[in-house]
């Protein structure tokens, strides 16, 4: 920094040499790969190992089935209670709809509405002109079976 231009020019003039890396760094390390021929080897079958594996697999299946059997009643109960709640809500909606329809029917059958619909053609019958039919013999509320 203090040398100024002279030092900078001398650095530019110097030959820096060959600073490139060698093609293979640490080329003194040799890796030897030995070819292994396994064609003459015979596989030894261990019956105990196979039996142990089959036993573990079987016990996992049995444990899974026991867990499912244990959880199944609770799941069925949960689904049934959910269905019951849905049916209760649906019943409440239908009961409200029935009440609305009955109130509309009563409003349409009211004497004022009937007179409005009939106009001058509607005549209220006299009390003596009304005949009430007796219940049929097969009905439950029949008066003849007392």
Buried (B, 14 or more C-beta within 10 A) or exposed (E): EEEEEEEEEEEEEEEEEEEEEEEEEEEEEEEEEEEEEEEEEEEEEEEEEEEEEEEEEEEEEEEEEEEEEEEEEEEEEEEEEEEEEEEEEEEEEEEEEEEEEEEEEEEEEEEEEEEEEEEEEEEEEEEEEEEEEEEEEEEEEEEEEE
